[in-house]
Amino acid sequence: QVQLVESGGGLVQAGGSLRLSCAASGSISISDMAWYRQAPGEQRELVARITTGGSTNYADFVKGRFTISRDNAKNTVALQMNSLKPEDTAVYSCNAHRTRWPFVDHWGQGTQVTVSS
């Protein structure tokens, strides 16, 4: 069982930056890692994903502003968020999707990001 702990959220003005970090209690080397977010009253949505091989994909609404990265040696995943907008306000959660059997998903508890206008 892998536990994920997010950190780095907070309050920032529009146009500012934040860096989120997700620390795993075990190895993430065989897991695709992703960041999701959920705003109040909205469904959870994918923000960015990075595969075991390092390939990345981003939601259209963050392309060019956010960057996801991973460090398998430290079992961490980061999300660098630049040019933040008020609509980026949400709880951001880290996800680990194991790519070998058992194909389970692990989730962190989430970290709040609030962008003021």
Backbone as CSV, one residue per row, in Angstrom:
resi,resn,N_x,N_y,N_z,CA_x,CA_y,CA_z,C_x,C_y,C_z
1,GLN,0.835,-1.178,0.000,0.000,0.000,0.000,0.880,1.241,0.000
2,VAL,0.726,2.063,-1.029,1.507,3.289,-1.136,0.680,4.439,-0.609
3,GLN,1.274,5.219,0.267,0.615,6.428,0.753,1.224,7.633,0.054
4,LEU,0.351,8.552,-0.336,0.773,9.756,-1.037,0.436,10.970,-0.183
5,VAL,1.383,11.867,-0.044,1.178,13.072,0.761,1.551,14.284,-0.087
6,GLU,0.567,15.147,-0.295,0.790,16.361,-1.073,1.181,17.522,-0.162
7,SER,1.904,18.445,-0.728,2.267,19.666,-0.015,2.488,20.779,-1.031
8,GLY,2.527,22.004,-0.534,2.844,23.135,-1.401,1.679,24.004,-1.788
9,GLY,0.474,23.612,-1.392,-0.673,24.437,-1.722,-0.691,25.710,-0.891
10,GLY,-1.614,26.594,-1.237,-1.732,27.835,-0.492,-2.510,28.878,-1.246
11,LEU,-2.379,30.111,-0.782,-3.064,31.257,-1.385,-2.057,32.069,-2.182
12,VAL,-2.412,32.381,-3.407,-1.519,33.145,-4.270,-2.355,34.085,-5.131
13,GLN,-1.772,35.204,-5.506,-2.474,36.144,-6.385,-2.426,35.669,-7.834
14,ALA,-3.392,36.090,-8.590,-3.407,35.760,-10.013,-2.103,36.192,-10.664
15,GLY,-1.587,35.322,-11.511,-0.306,35.572,-12.157,0.872,34.990,-11.404
16,GLY,0.635,34.550,-10.196,1.702,33.995,-9.380,1.967,32.532,-9.670
17,SER,2.857,31.960,-8.865,3.277,30.573,-9.055,3.219,29.804,-7.749
18,LEU,3.020,28.509,-7.887,3.114,27.577,-6.768,3.749,26.300,-7.295
19,ARG,4.395,25.604,-6.381,4.956,24.293,-6.720,4.393,23.270,-5.753
20,LEU,3.648,22.331,-6.286,3.094,21.243,-5.482,4.043,20.057,-5.514
21,SER,4.087,19.350,-4.409,4.911,18.157,-4.325,4.081,17.007,-3.767
22,CYS,4.362,15.825,-4.261,3.690,14.616,-3.795,4.772,13.618,-3.406
23,ALA,4.769,13.222,-2.149,5.756,12.266,-1.655,5.088,10.922,-1.422
24,ALA,5.673,9.883,-1.982,5.132,8.528,-1.842,5.909,7.753,-0.787
25,SER,5.182,6.898,-0.075,5.814,6.096,0.984,6.576,4.903,0.430
26,GLY,6.335,4.602,-0.852,7.026,3.498,-1.484,7.452,3.864,-2.889
27,SER,7.957,2.898,-3.587,8.451,3.154,-4.932,7.335,3.543,-5.893
28,ILE,7.613,4.532,-6.741,6.659,4.948,-7.775,7.148,4.567,-9.162
29,SER,8.227,3.802,-9.225,8.876,3.555,-10.514,7.988,2.819,-11.512
30,ILE,7.021,2.025,-11.033,6.143,1.308,-11.961,4.747,1.913,-11.983
31,SER,4.639,3.153,-11.533,3.340,3.832,-11.525,3.354,5.045,-12.425
32,ASP,2.286,5.181,-13.227,2.035,6.457,-13.879,1.537,7.396,-12.786
33,MET,2.049,8.597,-12.789,1.691,9.557,-11.754,0.905,10.708,-12.375
34,ALA,-0.037,11.223,-11.606,-0.865,12.294,-12.157,-1.314,13.243,-11.052
35,TRP,-1.677,14.418,-11.478,-2.325,15.408,-10.612,-3.740,15.629,-11.137
36,TYR,-4.677,15.611,-10.219,-6.072,15.917,-10.512,-6.462,17.113,-9.654
37,ARG,-7.571,17.733,-10.019,-8.087,18.799,-9.185,-9.606,18.753,-9.151
38,GLN,-10.147,19.290,-8.085,-11.605,19.346,-7.945,-11.970,20.663,-7.290
39,ALA,-12.734,21.442,-8.011,-13.251,22.698,-7.480,-14.606,22.441,-6.833
40,PRO,-15.031,23.308,-5.924,-16.324,23.118,-5.259,-17.456,22.998,-6.269
41,GLY,-18.273,21.960,-6.101,-19.403,21.768,-6.982,-19.068,21.219,-8.354
42,GLU,-17.794,20.909,-8.562,-17.362,20.407,-9.862,-16.848,18.972,-9.733
43,GLN,-16.753,18.300,-10.872,-16.184,16.961,-10.872,-14.668,17.045,-10.873
44,ARG,-14.065,16.013,-10.385,-12.608,15.931,-10.409,-12.139,15.817,-11.853
45,GLU,-11.056,16.535,-12.164,-10.555,16.517,-13.536,-9.046,16.337,-13.539
46,LEU,-8.574,15.693,-14.605,-7.143,15.469,-14.775,-6.461,16.781,-15.125
47,VAL,-5.345,17.044,-14.454,-4.549,18.235,-14.740,-3.338,17.866,-15.582
48,ALA,-2.582,16.871,-15.128,-1.369,16.461,-15.830,-1.007,15.041,-15.424
49,ARG,-0.359,14.343,-16.350,0.065,12.969,-16.089,1.479,12.783,-16.606
50,ILE,2.237,11.971,-15.902,3.572,11.587,-16.370,3.696,10.074,-16.226
51,THR,4.068,9.424,-17.324,4.140,7.968,-17.329,5.440,7.476,-16.708
52,THR,5.530,6.154,-16.578,6.758,5.569,-16.042,7.953,5.895,-16.934
53,GLY,7.685,6.081,-18.217,8.760,6.393,-19.154,9.068,7.866,-19.272
54,GLY,8.300,8.687,-18.571,8.561,10.123,-18.581,7.737,10.914,-19.567
55,SER,6.860,10.264,-20.318,5.979,11.000,-21.221,4.941,11.764,-20.416
56,THR,4.613,12.944,-20.914,3.668,13.794,-20.187,2.484,14.170,-21.052
57,ASN,1.364,14.412,-20.424,0.227,15.011,-21.115,-0.485,15.936,-20.136
58,TYR,-1.068,16.973,-20.698,-1.669,18.036,-19.905,-3.094,18.323,-20.388
59,ALA,-3.915,18.743,-19.460,-5.220,19.253,-19.838,-5.021,20.550,-20.610
60,ASP,-5.900,20.805,-21.547,-5.757,22.005,-22.382,-5.711,23.272,-21.540
61,PHE,-6.433,23.279,-20.422,-6.534,24.510,-19.643,-5.257,24.837,-18.861
62,VAL,-4.261,23.941,-18.856,-3.007,24.237,-18.159,-1.789,24.189,-19.081
63,LYS,-2.000,23.830,-20.338,-0.863,23.725,-21.253,-0.107,25.042,-21.344
64,GLY,1.205,24.928,-21.229,2.046,26.114,-21.298,2.213,26.827,-19.967
65,ARG,1.437,26.435,-18.970,1.521,27.095,-17.653,2.023,26.146,-16.565
66,PHE,1.627,24.877,-16.642,1.982,23.895,-15.616,2.990,22.889,-16.188
67,THR,3.848,22.383,-15.303,4.808,21.360,-15.694,4.848,20.275,-14.627
68,ILE,4.673,19.038,-15.061,4.747,17.911,-14.141,6.114,17.238,-14.297
69,SER,6.652,16.768,-13.183,7.942,16.086,-13.218,7.957,15.012,-12.135
70,ARG,8.872,14.078,-12.282,8.972,13.004,-11.301,10.428,12.716,-10.980
71,ASP,10.655,12.230,-9.779,11.984,11.808,-9.347,11.816,10.430,-8.714
72,ASN,12.097,9.407,-9.494,11.887,8.048,-9.000,12.827,7.702,-7.849
73,ALA,13.994,8.298,-7.840,14.947,8.019,-6.760,14.427,8.519,-5.419
74,LYS,13.668,9.622,-5.466,13.122,10.203,-4.230,11.654,9.868,-4.033
75,ASN,11.081,9.159,-5.007,9.653,8.811,-4.940,8.773,10.047,-4.786
76,THR,9.049,11.031,-5.599,8.282,12.267,-5.552,7.825,12.688,-6.941
77,VAL,6.741,13.423,-6.961,6.212,14.018,-8.183,5.909,15.474,-7.873
78,ALA,6.214,16.336,-8.806,5.980,17.757,-8.590,5.093,18.326,-9.691
79,LEU,4.410,19.392,-9.342,3.623,20.135,-10.329,3.981,21.606,-10.169
80,GLN,4.706,22.127,-11.127,5.046,23.547,-11.133,3.928,24.293,-11.827
81,MET,3.321,25.233,-11.124,2.183,25.959,-11.657,2.544,27.442,-11.780
82,ASN,2.552,27.934,-12.987,2.864,29.337,-13.256,1.653,30.035,-13.854
83,SER,1.690,31.344,-13.839,0.609,32.157,-14.428,-0.753,31.689,-13.930
84,LEU,-0.855,31.539,-12.632,-2.091,31.017,-12.057,-3.255,31.970,-12.255
85,LYS,-4.424,31.371,-12.422,-5.661,32.118,-12.635,-6.654,31.781,-11.519
86,PRO,-7.592,32.665,-11.255,-8.602,32.361,-10.228,-9.332,31.044,-10.497
87,GLU,-9.518,30.708,-11.759,-10.213,29.457,-12.083,-9.376,28.215,-11.813
88,ASP,-8.114,28.395,-11.438,-7.283,27.261,-11.023,-7.529,26.882,-9.567
89,THR,-8.332,27.660,-8.881,-8.638,27.368,-7.480,-9.331,26.023,-7.355
90,ALA,-8.763,25.148,-6.536,-9.291,23.793,-6.378,-8.452,23.049,-5.349
91,VAL,-8.929,21.867,-5.000,-8.114,20.927,-4.236,-7.376,20.057,-5.245
92,TYR,-6.061,20.034,-5.126,-5.222,19.271,-6.046,-4.775,17.979,-5.364
93,SER,-4.983,16.869,-6.066,-4.665,15.561,-5.502,-3.697,14.804,-6.394
94,CYS,-2.830,14.061,-5.740,-1.851,13.233,-6.432,-2.407,11.826,-6.604
95,ASN,-2.141,11.243,-7.755,-2.609,9.890,-8.060,-1.449,9.039,-8.562
96,ALA,-1.411,7.805,-8.090,-0.434,6.831,-8.586,-1.196,5.661,-9.165
97,HIS,-1.002,5.398,-10.438,-1.662,4.268,-11.102,-0.613,3.217,-11.404
98,ARG,-0.706,2.122,-10.695,0.246,1.031,-10.872,0.062,0.408,-12.255
99,THR,1.158,0.226,-12.994,1.062,-0.270,-14.364,1.339,-1.761,-14.485
100,ARG,1.523,-2.408,-13.347,1.660,-3.855,-13.328,0.659,-4.400,-12.327
101,TRP,0.304,-5.674,-12.486,-0.663,-6.274,-11.569,-0.154,-6.215,-10.136
102,PRO,-0.959,-5.861,-9.187,-2.353,-5.437,-9.317,-2.437,-3.983,-9.781
103,PHE,-3.327,-3.760,-10.712,-3.439,-2.432,-11.323,-4.292,-1.517,-10.446
104,VAL,-3.730,-1.104,-9.341,-4.480,-0.311,-8.378,-4.108,1.157,-8.469
105,ASP,-5.001,1.970,-7.962,-4.785,3.406,-7.873,-4.662,3.821,-6.413
106,HIS,-3.728,4.717,-6.168,-3.589,5.315,-4.850,-3.781,6.821,-4.962
107,TRP,-4.362,7.391,-3.919,-4.656,8.830,-3.914,-4.121,9.476,-2.654
108,GLY,-3.693,10.724,-2.799,-3.357,11.521,-1.639,-4.599,12.218,-1.104
109,GLN,-4.424,12.924,-0.002,-5.572,13.578,0.633,-5.904,14.916,-0.018
110,GLY,-4.974,15.441,-0.797,-5.214,16.692,-1.502,-4.639,17.903,-0.783
111,THR,-4.372,18.927,-1.564,-3.880,20.195,-1.021,-4.638,21.338,-1.695
112,GLN,-5.034,22.307,-0.895,-5.859,23.409,-1.412,-4.988,24.454,-2.098
113,VAL,-5.412,24.832,-3.285,-4.799,25.941,-4.013,-5.878,26.990,-4.228
114,THR,-5.609,28.197,-3.764,-6.555,29.296,-3.918,-5.852,30.452,-4.618
115,VAL,-6.426,30.892,-5.735,-5.859,31.982,-6.512,-6.814,33.169,-6.435
116,SER,-6.323,34.258,-5.895,-7.157,35.453,-5.742,-6.984,36.372,-6.951
117,SER,-8.035,37.073,-7.265,-8.002,37.973,-8.432,-7.505,39.357,-8.057
